[in-house]
Amino acid sequence: MTGIAPDTKFSSVDGIEVNRVPDGAMVYQNERERVHFLNPTALIVFELCGLNKTAGEIEAFIADAFGLDVAPTEAVKECLTSLLDEGLVVCAPSSAAP
């Protein structure tokens, strides 16, 4: 579906304010003056991005957290793509030397 490789790392962007609500979080982008609502699963993905996790690590965490036999690869990639498109996260620079 998307071109996100399992080893792609992510990080959250600066200027984001997260306010938790009972069914997820309201995320405010100061720079764009925009509010986003994240459901509980999207919030987990967003928070893992803030910890510089890879797409594969995020998939494995979600699978483990929800007791899934198979990692939800496409669902996580769709969520990551949405977070990228909305400017809430970015692909983190590779730690590999050139």
N, C-alpha and C positions, 0 to 999 in steps of 0.2 A: 504494500500500500504506500508507505512513505519511505523516503530514503534515509531514515535514521538507523545508523548502524548500532549494534549492541554495545560497542565500546565508546560511543559518543557520550561525553560528559556534559553536564549542564550546571548552570549556576543561576541564581536569582539576580534580578537587576536591582540597582539602587533606587531609592525613592518610592518604595512600595510599603504601604501600610496594611497590615493584616489584622482584621477584627473577627474573632471567632464568634460564630452564631451556633445555635443548637444543631443545625443540619449542614454545617460546613463553615465557610468563611466569606466575609466581604473583603475584597482586596481593592485598595485604592491606589491608583497610579497618580502621584503628585504631578509629574511632568505633563501627562496627557489629560489630567483632570477627569479621570475615568474610573468607574467602579465596576468590578467584576464579582460575580458570585461563583464560588467553587463548592461543589458538593464534597462530601467527606473523602471520597476516593481521589478526586482531583486535588484536594488539599494535601493529601499524603504525597502524591506525585510532586506537587509544587515544593513541599518541604524537603523532600529528598533531593530535588534539584539544588536547593539551597545548601546542601551538604556535598555538592560536587559529585553526585553519584552518576554512574553510567546508566544508559537505557536498560542494559541487561540486569544491572543491580536493582533497578527500580522494578522491573518485571518480576524478578525473583522475590523481592520483598512483598509485593502485592500478592503474588501467588501464595507465599507463606502466611501472610497476615489473614487471608481469606480462606485458607485451607484448600486451595485449588490444586488439582493434580497436574495441570498444565499451565504454564505461565501465560497470562493474557497479553501476549505480545502485541497484537494489532490494537487492542483497546488502549494499552499504555502508549503506543506510538501515536494514536489519534489524540490522546490527551496531551502528550508532549508537543505535537504539532500545533494544537490549539493554544497552548501556553506560549509557544514560540511566536505564533502569528499575532497574539495579543500583546507581545512585548513584555511578558511577565518573567520569562526566563530567556537565557541565551546559551548557545553552545559554548562550553568552557574551552579555553585554549588547551591543546594537547600538551601533555607533560613530556612527550617524547622529544629527544634532542634531534635537531635537523641533520 
